[in-house]
């Protein structure tokens, strides 16, 4: 598994920086956002260091599929109301134009009662 010793999220994966975990397996880590802007706000990351969506390759297809299937289950677990009355939002920032701050692929999962601070 590739890692970047200077990457904040790689340090979280390695246990060098604490996090409030939502989920963990061999390939995926989900943890609460340190600065949430919705009642439910956590991040899902691959444990392998992938800088952004722009660096995804065919070998990441199964991993990304697992993350997409896992997101709804974790959103409900963390307090989002069920579809269709409730729901959640998934988004990822890619590169400087989208204001990506940490260059390790991460998917924000947000939800909960409106109004949110953003979004």
C-alpha positions in Angstrom: 0.0 0.0 0.0 1.4 3.4 -1.0 1.7 6.1 1.7 3.1 9.6 1.9 4.9 10.4 5.1 3.9 14.1 4.9 0.2 13.5 4.2 -2.2 14.3 7.0 -4.6 11.5 6.1 -1.8 8.9 5.8 -0.8 9.9 9.3 -4.4 9.3 10.5 -4.4 5.9 8.8 -1.1 5.1 10.5 -2.5 6.1 13.9 0.0 8.9 14.3 -2.9 11.5 14.5 -6.1 10.5 16.3 -9.5 10.5 14.7 -13.1 9.6 15.6 -13.5 6.5 13.5 -16.8 5.7 11.8 -15.6 2.6 10.0 -12.4 0.8 9.1 -11.4 -2.2 7.1 -8.2 -3.2 5.2 -8.7 -0.7 2.4 -11.0 2.1 3.7 -11.1 4.4 6.7 -14.1 6.7 7.6 -13.8 9.3 10.3 -15.6 12.4 11.5 -14.6 15.7 10.0 -12.6 17.8 12.5 -14.6 20.9 11.4 -18.1 19.7 10.5 -20.5 21.9 8.7 -23.6 19.6 8.8 -25.1 17.6 11.6 -23.6 14.5 10.0 -20.2 15.1 8.4 -17.5 12.4 8.0 -14.8 11.6 5.5 -14.2 8.3 3.7 -10.7 7.7 2.4 -8.8 4.9 0.8 -6.0 3.8 3.1 -3.6 3.8 0.2 -2.4 7.3 -0.7 -4.2 8.4 -3.9 -3.8 12.2 -4.2 -7.2 12.9 -5.8 -9.9 11.6 -8.1 -7.7 12.7 -11.0 -5.2 9.9 -10.2 -7.7 7.1 -10.1 -6.8 4.2 -12.4 -8.6 1.0 -13.5 -7.1 -0.9 -10.5 -9.1 1.4 -8.2 -12.5 0.5 -9.6 -13.4 -2.1 -7.0 -12.2 0.1 -4.1 -14.3 3.1 -5.3 -17.3 0.8 -5.9 -17.0 -0.5 -2.3 -16.8 3.1 -1.0 -19.9 4.1 -2.9 -21.9 1.1 -1.5 -20.6 1.7 2.0 -21.5 5.4 2.1 -25.4 5.0 2.4 -25.0 2.5 5.2 -22.6 4.7 7.2 -24.7 7.8 6.5 -27.7 6.1 8.2 -25.5 4.7 11.0 -24.3 8.2 11.7 -27.7 9.8 11.9 -29.0 10.7 8.4 -32.7 10.0 7.9 -33.6 7.4 5.3 -34.4 8.2 1.7 -36.7 9.7 0.4 -37.6 12.1 3.3 -34.0 12.3 4.5 -30.8 11.6 2.6 -27.2 12.7 2.5 -24.7 14.3 0.1 -21.4 12.9 -1.2 -18.8 15.1 -2.7 -15.1 15.2 -3.3 -12.8 18.1 -4.2 -10.2 17.6 -6.9 -7.3 20.0 -7.3 -6.8 23.7 -6.6 -9.8 25.0 -8.5 -12.1 22.9 -6.3 -10.3 24.0 -3.1 -8.9 20.5 -2.3 -7.0 21.1 0.9 -5.6 17.7 1.7 -4.1 15.9 -1.3 -5.3 12.4 -0.4 -8.5 11.3 -2.0 -11.4 11.8 0.4 -15.2 11.8 0.0 -17.2 14.0 2.3 -20.5 12.5 3.5 -22.9 15.1 4.9 -26.4 15.1 6.0 -28.9 15.7 8.8 -31.6 18.3 9.4 -31.3 21.5 7.4 -30.2 24.3 7.4 -26.5 23.4 7.1 -23.7 25.9 7.4 -22.9 25.3 3.7 -24.1 23.2 0.8 
